[in-house]
Amino acid sequence: MTTDINKNKEKEEEEYVRQTGSLKERLGRVKTTRWWRFGIVALIYVLWTIWMGNPWLLLGLILLGDIYLTQFLPWGAWKGLKNKTLKTIMSWVDAIIYALVLVYFLFLFVGQNYQIPSSSLEKSLLTGDFLWVNKVTYGPRVPQTPLHFPLAQNTLPFFNCKSYIETPQLSYHRLKGLRNVERMDIVVFNFPAGDTVTLNCPNPDYYTSCYDYGRDAVWASKDKFGDIVYRPVDRRDNYVKRCLGLPGETLQIKGGIVYANGKAVPQPKNVQYCYYVRTDGTPIGQEMFDELGISNEDRDRGYFSATECVLPLTAAMKKTLQAKPWIAVIERLQPDASDIMRTYPVGVDYGWDHANYGPIWIPKKGAKLDLTLQNLPLYERCIRNYEGNTLEVKGNQILINGKPATSYTFKMDYYWMQGDNRDNSLDSRYWGFVPEDHIVGTPSIILISFDKDHKLFDGGIRWNRIFKMPNPDKK
């Protein structure tokens, strides 16, 4: 007992001596191992500063030097506490803070995990897939909302409140990556139409709800729609789609086939379209859905009865069904007439639907577009919401930032994103272009996959998808 007391006193005296004295004295007492630790951390920090391109960040070396070497600030003062319970608590707090800071930087500049919430990319990606999203490929964004909890996108679980503080807001800046977004990439991005959100009714998005019910009704019906909030770019919900159109291209969809600059874009191997299916009277059972790999979400989304239904099918799934002797009809489903007014731009009649859309030009950074009252609805969100201008129309005149404008030069690149489940995907056909400052990264691997239609140990884990590449269509 006496020995333990003496050891504790010696440690306290060593700690006191180490945290007193001049700069020269403090540095002289630093152990070799701490110098090595400081050197490694400082090297990583300097390389990160060079990547960031901001020399002012080198001032952070002073803070690192104090943490590892001089300790003018009492970083480890809690280690001298005599109350064992309080000391244990503080040790946990110290470890948690360190871990959160590490996770914060890892998620911001390297990558993060992401769960597929819907079937818009089936069968390429499945609902319940957990992906590792690589941010280095396109270059990570410097956080525009730096004060946020690193493990929550915009809402803190349990507390159901914002997971971020809106001030300060930094301007958009992306660090140098390995390459630009390419066609057929699967891309994770912040939902462009998610700048304004009705918390009780996020789907459809706020702007579509305003078209369906009227803006005044949406704002007045708090019991139905809930609070209406604005979210900064990097705190908007994450979406994942496939890039089919690049900046500066003219895109058109004919019969569900996408064309870029007049050339057909290759379809993914597992692209799906909706089909009307009818049997000869034989009841449709769960066994058929399991055989085809159709989720309950997709089955319940369309029409379904004992002998007929609407299902999303790949070419292989369609072939499997056609081989069944009790299948009487399989017909490709055609777009509904109401789809015309719900495609982007919502409420404007260009005569387009999700299977026959465009032609539409995709904005490119530095490119100038001649503006007319006819094409303005296609680009007003880019000009106003994404690039921060004021825009109004007085008579036949377009005013940008209060000045008459017959053209506009874009400040960012934009992309066209669609799901592989073509008839069951809310994508660029419904909410428009994805600005470059909304791009998060690209999935590099499937970490694990859960099938919510089955119990955990009865098919609930898709073992065959673990550590698989998420995008085999990209060569």
C-alpha positions as CSV (number, residue, x, y, z in Angstrom):
1,M,0.0,0.0,0.0
2,T,2.8,2.4,1.0
3,T,4.6,1.5,-2.2
4,D,1.6,2.4,-4.4
5,I,1.2,5.8,-2.5
6,N,4.9,6.6,-3.1
7,K,4.6,5.7,-6.8
8,N,1.5,8.0,-7.2
9,K,3.4,10.8,-5.5
10,E,6.4,10.3,-7.8
11,K,4.1,10.5,-10.8
12,E,2.4,13.7,-9.6
13,E,5.8,15.3,-9.0
14,E,7.1,14.3,-12.4
15,E,3.9,15.7,-14.0
16,Y,4.3,18.9,-12.0
17,V,7.9,19.3,-13.1
18,R,7.1,18.5,-16.7
19,Q,4.4,21.3,-16.8
20,T,6.6,24.0,-15.2
21,G,9.6,25.9,-16.3
22,S,10.7,27.9,-19.4
23,L,10.3,26.7,-23.0
24,K,13.9,25.5,-23.1
25,E,13.5,23.6,-19.8
26,R,10.3,22.0,-21.0
27,L,11.8,20.9,-24.3
28,G,14.8,19.5,-22.6
29,R,12.6,17.2,-20.5
30,V,10.7,15.8,-23.5
31,K,11.3,12.1,-24.0
32,T,12.5,10.8,-27.3
33,T,9.3,8.8,-27.9
34,R,7.2,12.0,-27.7
35,W,9.6,13.7,-30.1
36,W,9.0,10.8,-32.6
37,R,5.2,11.0,-32.1
38,F,5.2,14.8,-32.6
39,G,7.4,14.4,-35.7
40,I,5.0,11.9,-37.4
41,V,1.9,13.9,-36.5
42,A,3.6,17.1,-37.7
43,L,4.6,15.6,-41.0
44,I,1.0,14.4,-41.7
45,Y,-0.3,17.8,-40.7
46,V,2.1,19.6,-43.1
47,L,1.2,17.3,-46.0
48,W,-2.5,18.0,-45.2
49,T,-1.8,21.7,-45.2
50,I,-0.1,21.5,-48.6
51,W,-3.1,19.5,-49.9
52,M,-5.5,22.2,-48.5
53,G,-3.4,24.9,-50.2
54,N,-3.7,27.2,-47.2
55,P,-0.4,28.2,-45.6
56,W,-2.2,29.8,-42.6
57,L,-3.0,26.3,-41.4
58,L,0.7,25.9,-40.5
59,L,0.0,27.9,-37.4
60,G,-1.7,24.8,-36.1
61,L,1.8,23.3,-35.6
62,I,2.1,25.6,-32.6
63,L,-0.9,23.9,-31.0
64,L,0.5,20.4,-31.9
65,G,3.8,21.4,-30.4
66,D,2.1,22.3,-27.1
67,I,0.1,19.1,-27.0
68,Y,3.0,16.8,-27.6
69,L,6.0,18.8,-26.2
70,T,5.7,22.0,-24.2
71,Q,2.2,21.6,-22.6
72,F,1.9,25.2,-21.5
73,L,-1.9,24.4,-21.6
74,P,-2.8,21.7,-19.1
75,W,-4.0,19.1,-21.6
76,G,-3.5,16.2,-19.2
77,A,-4.4,17.9,-16.0
78,W,-7.2,15.4,-15.4
79,K,-4.5,12.7,-15.0
80,G,-3.6,14.2,-11.6
81,L,-7.1,13.9,-10.2
82,K,-7.2,12.0,-6.9
83,N,-10.9,11.1,-7.3
84,K,-10.7,7.7,-9.1
85,T,-14.3,7.9,-10.4
86,L,-13.8,11.4,-11.8
87,K,-10.5,10.4,-13.3
88,T,-12.0,7.4,-15.0
89,I,-14.8,9.6,-16.4
90,M,-12.3,12.2,-17.7
91,S,-10.2,9.4,-19.3
92,W,-13.3,8.3,-21.2
93,V,-14.1,11.8,-22.2
94,D,-10.6,12.4,-23.4
95,A,-10.7,9.2,-25.5
96,I,-14.1,10.0,-27.0
97,I,-13.1,13.5,-28.0
98,Y,-9.9,12.2,-29.6
99,A,-11.9,9.5,-31.5
100,L,-14.5,12.1,-32.7
101,V,-11.8,14.4,-34.0
102,L,-10.2,11.5,-35.8
103,V,-13.5,10.4,-37.3
104,Y,-14.4,14.0,-38.2
105,F,-11.2,14.3,-40.3
106,L,-11.5,10.8,-41.7
107,F,-15.1,11.3,-42.9
108,L,-14.3,14.8,-44.3
109,F,-11.2,14.1,-46.3
110,V,-11.0,10.3,-46.9
111,G,-14.4,8.6,-47.0
112,Q,-17.3,7.4,-45.0
113,N,-19.9,4.6,-44.8
114,Y,-23.2,5.0,-46.5
115,Q,-26.4,2.9,-46.5
116,I,-28.5,2.4,-49.6
117,P,-32.0,3.4,-48.4
118,S,-34.1,2.8,-51.6
119,S,-34.3,0.6,-54.7
120,S,-33.5,3.2,-57.2
121,L,-30.2,1.6,-58.3
122,E,-31.3,-2.1,-58.1
123,K,-30.0,-4.5,-59.1
124,S,-26.6,-2.8,-59.3
125,L,-26.9,-1.7,-55.6
126,L,-29.5,-3.2,-53.3
127,T,-31.5,-1.7,-50.5
128,G,-29.5,-2.5,-47.3
129,D,-26.1,-2.3,-48.9
130,F,-23.6,-0.5,-46.7
131,L,-20.9,1.1,-48.8
132,W,-17.6,2.8,-48.2
133,V,-17.7,6.0,-50.2
134,N,-14.3,7.2,-51.4
135,K,-13.9,11.0,-51.3
136,V,-10.4,11.1,-52.5
137,T,-11.3,10.1,-56.1
138,Y,-13.0,13.4,-57.0
139,G,-11.2,15.4,-54.3
140,P,-12.9,16.0,-50.9
141,R,-14.8,19.2,-50.2
142,V,-13.5,21.5,-47.5
143,P,-16.5,21.6,-45.1
144,Q,-18.9,24.4,-45.9
145,T,-20.6,23.8,-42.5
146,P,-17.5,23.0,-40.3
147,L,-19.4,22.8,-37.0
148,H,-21.3,19.6,-37.2
149,F,-21.4,16.2,-35.4
150,P,-19.4,13.8,-37.5
151,L,-21.7,10.8,-37.1
152,A,-24.9,12.4,-38.2
153,Q,-25.8,14.0,-41.6
154,N,-28.3,16.6,-40.5
155,T,-30.3,15.2,-37.5
156,L,-29.1,13.9,-34.2
157,P,-30.7,10.5,-33.4
158,F,-32.8,10.3,-30.2
159,F,-32.7,14.1,-29.8
160,N,-34.3,14.7,-33.2
161,C,-32.6,18.1,-33.6
162,K,-30.1,19.6,-36.0
163,S,-26.7,18.0,-35.9
164,Y,-24.9,21.1,-37.1
165,I,-24.5,24.8,-36.4
166,E,-25.1,26.9,-39.6
167,T,-22.7,29.6,-38.7
168,P,-20.0,30.0,-40.0
169,Q,-20.7,29.0,-43.6
170,L,-17.6,28.7,-45.8
171,S,-17.4,29.1,-49.5
172,Y,-17.2,26.0,-51.7
173,H,-13.7,24.6,-52.3
174,R,-12.7,21.1,-53.4
175,L,-9.3,19.7,-52.9
176,K,-7.4,18.1,-55.8
177,G,-8.6,14.5,-56.5
178,L,-7.5,11.7,-58.7
179,R,-10.0,12.4,-61.5
180,N,-13.3,14.0,-62.5
181,V,-16.7,12.4,-62.5
182,E,-17.0,10.1,-65.5
183,R,-20.0,8.7,-67.3
184,M,-21.3,5.4,-65.7
185,D,-19.8,6.4,-62.3
186,I,-22.0,5.6,-59.3
187,V,-22.0,8.9,-57.4
188,V,-23.0,9.9,-53.9
189,F,-24.2,13.5,-53.7
190,N,-26.2,15.9,-51.5
191,F,-29.8,16.0,-52.8
192,P,-30.0,19.3,-54.8
193,A,-33.7,19.9,-54.1
194,G,-33.1,19.2,-50.4
195,D,-32.2,22.8,-49.6
196,T,-35.7,23.3,-48.2
197,V,-37.3,20.4,-46.3
198,T,-40.7,19.7,-44.8
199,L,-39.7,17.6,-41.8
200,N,-42.9,15.5,-41.5
201,C,-43.2,14.9,-45.2
202,P,-39.7,14.7,-46.9
203,N,-41.1,12.7,-49.9
204,P,-41.9,14.1,-52.4
205,D,-39.5,17.0,-52.0
206,Y,-40.6,20.4,-50.8
207,Y,-40.9,21.9,-54.3
208,T,-43.0,19.0,-55.6
209,S,-45.3,19.3,-52.6
210,C,-45.7,23.1,-53.3
211,Y,-46.7,22.2,-56.9
212,D,-49.2,19.5,-55.7
213,Y,-50.8,21.4,-52.8
214,G,-49.8,25.0,-53.3
215,R,-47.0,26.8,-51.4
216,D,-49.4,28.5,-49.0
217,A,-51.1,25.2,-48.1
218,V,-47.7,23.6,-47.4
219,W,-46.6,26.4,-45.0
220,A,-50.0,26.5,-43.3
221,S,-50.4,22.8,-42.7
222,K,-47.8,22.3,-40.0
223,D,-49.7,19.3,-38.6
224,K,-49.2,17.5,-42.0
225,F,-45.9,18.8,-43.3
226,G,-44.2,19.8,-40.0
227,D,-41.6,22.5,-39.7
228,I,-40.0,23.8,-42.9
229,V,-36.2,24.2,-42.6
230,Y,-33.3,25.2,-44.8
231,R,-30.2,23.0,-45.0
232,P,-26.7,24.0,-46.2
233,V,-25.3,22.2,-49.2
234,D,-23.2,19.7,-47.3
235,R,-25.9,18.9,-44.7
236,R,-28.5,17.9,-47.2
237,D,-29.6,14.3,-47.5
238,N,-27.2,12.0,-49.4
239,Y,-28.4,10.4,-52.6
240,V,-26.7,7.8,-54.8
241,K,-27.3,7.5,-58.6
242,R,-25.4,6.8,-61.8
243,C,-23.9,9.6,-63.8
244,L,-25.2,9.5,-67.4
245,G,-24.7,13.1,-68.5
246,L,-21.6,15.3,-68.3
247,P,-21.1,19.1,-68.3
248,G,-21.6,20.7,-71.7
249,E,-23.4,17.7,-73.2
250,T,-26.9,17.7,-74.7
251,L,-28.9,14.8,-73.3
252,Q,-32.1,13.2,-74.5
253,I,-34.1,10.2,-73.5
254,K,-36.0,8.2,-76.2
255,G,-38.1,5.2,-75.1
256,G,-36.0,5.0,-71.9
257,I,-32.7,5.0,-73.7
258,V,-30.4,7.8,-72.8
259,Y,-28.5,9.7,-75.5
260,A,-25.6,12.1,-74.9
261,N,-24.7,14.3,-77.9
262,G,-26.8,12.0,-80.1
263,K,-25.0,8.8,-79.1
264,A,-26.7,6.1,-77.0
265,V,-25.3,5.7,-73.5
266,P,-24.5,2.1,-72.7
267,Q,-27.1,0.6,-70.4
268,P,-25.9,-1.1,-67.2
269,K,-26.2,-4.9,-67.2
270,N,-28.8,-4.9,-64.5
271,V,-30.9,-1.9,-65.7
272,Q,-34.6,-2.5,-64.8
273,Y,-37.9,-1.4,-66.4
274,C,-41.4,-1.9,-65.2
275,Y,-43.6,-4.6,-66.8
276,Y,-47.2,-5.5,-66.5
277,V,-47.3,-9.2,-65.7
278,R,-50.5,-11.4,-65.8
279,T,-50.8,-15.2,-65.1
280,D,-53.2,-17.7,-66.6
281,G,-55.0,-17.7,-63.3
282,T,-52.2,-19.2,-61.3
283,P,-51.7,-17.2,-58.0
284,I,-48.5,-15.2,-57.7
285,G,-46.6,-16.4,-54.7
286,Q,-43.7,-15.2,-52.6
287,E,-41.6,-17.9,-54.1
288,M,-41.6,-16.1,-57.4
289,F,-40.5,-12.8,-55.8
290,D,-37.7,-14.6,-54.0
291,E,-36.5,-16.4,-57.1
292,L,-36.4,-13.1,-59.1
293,G,-34.9,-11.2,-56.2
294,I,-37.7,-8.6,-56.1
295,S,-37.9,-6.7,-52.8
296,N,-41.2,-6.1,-51.0
297,E,-40.6,-2.4,-51.6
298,D,-40.6,-2.8,-55.3
299,R,-43.5,-5.3,-55.2
300,D,-45.7,-3.1,-53.1
301,R,-44.8,0.1,-55.1
302,G,-46.8,-1.0,-58.1
303,Y,-50.1,-2.7,-58.7
304,F,-50.4,-6.2,-57.2
305,S,-53.2,-8.8,-57.1
306,A,-53.4,-12.6,-57.0
307,T,-52.9,-13.0,-60.7
308,E,-51.4,-9.8,-62.1
309,C,-48.9,-7.1,-61.0
310,V,-46.4,-4.5,-62.1
311,L,-42.8,-5.4,-61.5
312,P,-39.3,-3.9,-62.2
313,L,-37.4,-6.5,-64.3
314,T,-33.9,-6.8,-65.7
315,A,-33.5,-8.6,-69.1
316,A,-32.5,-11.7,-67.2
317,M,-35.5,-11.6,-64.8
318,K,-37.8,-11.0,-67.8
319,K,-36.4,-14.1,-69.5
320,T,-36.9,-16.2,-66.4
321,L,-40.5,-15.2,-66.2
322,Q,-41.2,-15.8,-69.9
323,A,-40.0,-19.4,-69.4
324,K,-42.8,-20.0,-66.8
325,P,-45.7,-21.8,-68.5
326,W,-48.3,-20.0,-66.3
327,I,-47.2,-16.5,-67.4
328,A,-49.8,-15.2,-69.9
329,V,-48.6,-11.6,-70.5
330,I,-45.5,-9.5,-70.0
331,E,-45.7,-6.0,-71.4
332,R,-43.5,-2.9,-70.9
333,L,-45.3,-0.3,-68.9
334,Q,-45.8,3.1,-70.5
335,P,-45.5,6.4,-68.7
336,D,-48.6,7.9,-67.2
337,A,-49.9,11.2,-68.8
338,S,-49.6,12.9,-65.4
339,D,-45.8,12.3,-65.5
340,I,-45.4,15.2,-67.9
341,M,-46.1,17.8,-65.3
342,R,-44.0,16.2,-62.6
343,T,-40.8,15.9,-64.5
344,Y,-38.2,18.7,-64.2
345,P,-39.0,21.5,-64.2
346,V,-42.0,20.6,-62.1
347,G,-45.2,22.2,-63.3
348,V,-43.8,23.3,-66.7
349,D,-45.2,21.5,-69.8
350,Y,-42.5,20.7,-72.2
351,G,-44.3,17.5,-73.2
352,W,-41.6,15.3,-71.6
353,D,-42.0,12.3,-69.4
354,H,-39.4,10.0,-67.7
355,A,-39.1,7.7,-70.7
356,N,-39.1,10.5,-73.4
357,Y,-37.2,13.6,-72.1
358,G,-35.3,16.4,-73.6
359,P,-33.2,17.4,-75.5
360,I,-31.6,19.4,-72.6
361,W,-28.2,21.0,-72.4
362,I,-26.2,20.3,-69.2
363,P,-24.5,23.5,-67.9
364,K,-20.7,23.6,-67.9
365,K,-18.4,25.9,-65.9
366,G,-17.4,28.9,-68.0
367,A,-20.0,28.2,-70.7
368,K,-22.4,31.0,-71.7
369,L,-26.0,30.2,-72.4
370,D,-28.4,32.4,-74.3
371,L,-31.4,32.9,-72.0
372,T,-35.0,33.0,-73.3
373,L,-38.4,32.8,-71.5
374,Q,-38.7,29.3,-73.1
375,N,-35.5,27.8,-71.6
376,L,-35.3,29.8,-68.4
377,P,-37.4,27.3,-66.3
378,L,-34.7,24.7,-67.0
379,Y,-31.9,26.8,-65.6
380,E,-33.4,29.2,-63.0
381,R,-32.6,26.8,-60.1
382,C,-28.9,26.7,-61.2
383,I,-28.8,30.5,-61.5
384,R,-30.7,31.4,-58.4
385,N,-30.4,28.5,-55.9
386,Y,-27.0,26.9,-56.7
387,E,-25.0,29.9,-57.9
388,G,-26.5,32.5,-55.5
389,N,-28.0,35.1,-57.9
390,T,-31.3,36.9,-57.7
391,L,-33.5,36.3,-60.7
392,E,-36.9,37.7,-61.8
393,V,-39.0,38.2,-64.9
394,K,-40.7,41.5,-65.6
395,G,-42.8,41.3,-68.7
396,N,-40.6,39.8,-71.4
397,Q,-37.4,40.8,-69.7
398,I,-35.1,38.6,-67.5
399,L,-33.3,40.3,-64.7
400,I,-30.3,38.7,-62.9
401,N,-29.1,40.6,-59.9
402,G,-31.4,43.4,-60.9
403,K,-29.8,43.9,-64.3
404,P,-31.3,42.9,-67.7
405,A,-29.8,39.6,-69.0
406,T,-30.0,37.9,-72.3
407,S,-27.3,35.3,-71.4
408,Y,-25.7,33.7,-68.4
409,T,-22.2,32.2,-67.8
410,F,-22.2,29.3,-65.4
411,K,-19.8,29.2,-62.4
412,M,-19.9,25.4,-61.8
413,D,-20.1,22.1,-63.7
414,Y,-23.3,20.2,-63.5
415,Y,-24.2,16.5,-64.0
416,W,-27.2,14.3,-64.9
417,M,-27.9,11.5,-62.5
418,Q,-30.3,8.6,-63.0
419,G,-31.1,5.3,-61.2
420,D,-30.7,1.9,-62.8
421,N,-34.3,1.0,-61.7
422,R,-35.4,3.4,-64.5
423,D,-39.1,3.5,-63.9
424,N,-38.8,3.6,-60.1
425,S,-36.2,6.2,-59.5
426,L,-36.7,9.9,-58.5
427,D,-33.6,11.4,-60.2
428,S,-32.5,14.2,-62.5
429,R,-35.6,13.7,-64.6
430,Y,-37.7,15.0,-61.6
431,W,-35.4,17.4,-59.8
432,G,-32.8,18.5,-62.4
433,F,-29.0,18.9,-62.5
434,V,-26.5,18.0,-59.7
435,P,-24.0,20.9,-59.2
436,E,-20.4,20.0,-58.6
437,D,-20.4,21.4,-55.1
438,H,-23.0,18.8,-54.1
439,I,-20.8,15.8,-55.1
440,V,-19.6,13.8,-52.1
441,G,-17.7,10.8,-53.6
442,T,-18.0,7.4,-55.3
443,P,-18.6,4.0,-53.6
444,S,-15.5,1.8,-53.7
445,I,-16.6,-1.3,-51.9
446,I,-19.7,-2.9,-50.3
447,L,-18.9,-3.4,-46.6
448,I,-21.9,-5.6,-45.7
449,S,-25.5,-6.0,-47.0
450,F,-28.7,-6.7,-45.1
451,D,-32.0,-7.9,-46.7
452,K,-34.7,-6.2,-44.7
453,D,-37.3,-8.6,-46.1
454,H,-35.7,-11.6,-44.2
455,K,-34.8,-12.3,-40.7
456,L,-31.1,-11.7,-39.8
457,F,-30.1,-15.3,-39.6
458,D,-32.6,-16.5,-42.3
459,G,-31.3,-14.8,-45.4
460,G,-31.0,-11.4,-43.7
461,I,-27.3,-11.1,-44.5
462,R,-26.3,-11.2,-48.1
463,W,-23.0,-12.9,-47.7
464,N,-22.3,-13.0,-51.4
465,R,-22.1,-9.1,-51.5
466,I,-19.6,-8.5,-48.7
467,F,-16.5,-6.8,-50.0
468,K,-17.8,-6.8,-53.6
469,M,-17.2,-3.9,-56.0
470,P,-20.3,-1.8,-56.2
471,N,-20.0,-0.8,-59.8
472,P,-19.0,-3.7,-62.1
473,D,-20.4,-1.8,-65.1
474,K,-17.6,0.8,-64.9
475,K,-14.6,-0.6,-66.8
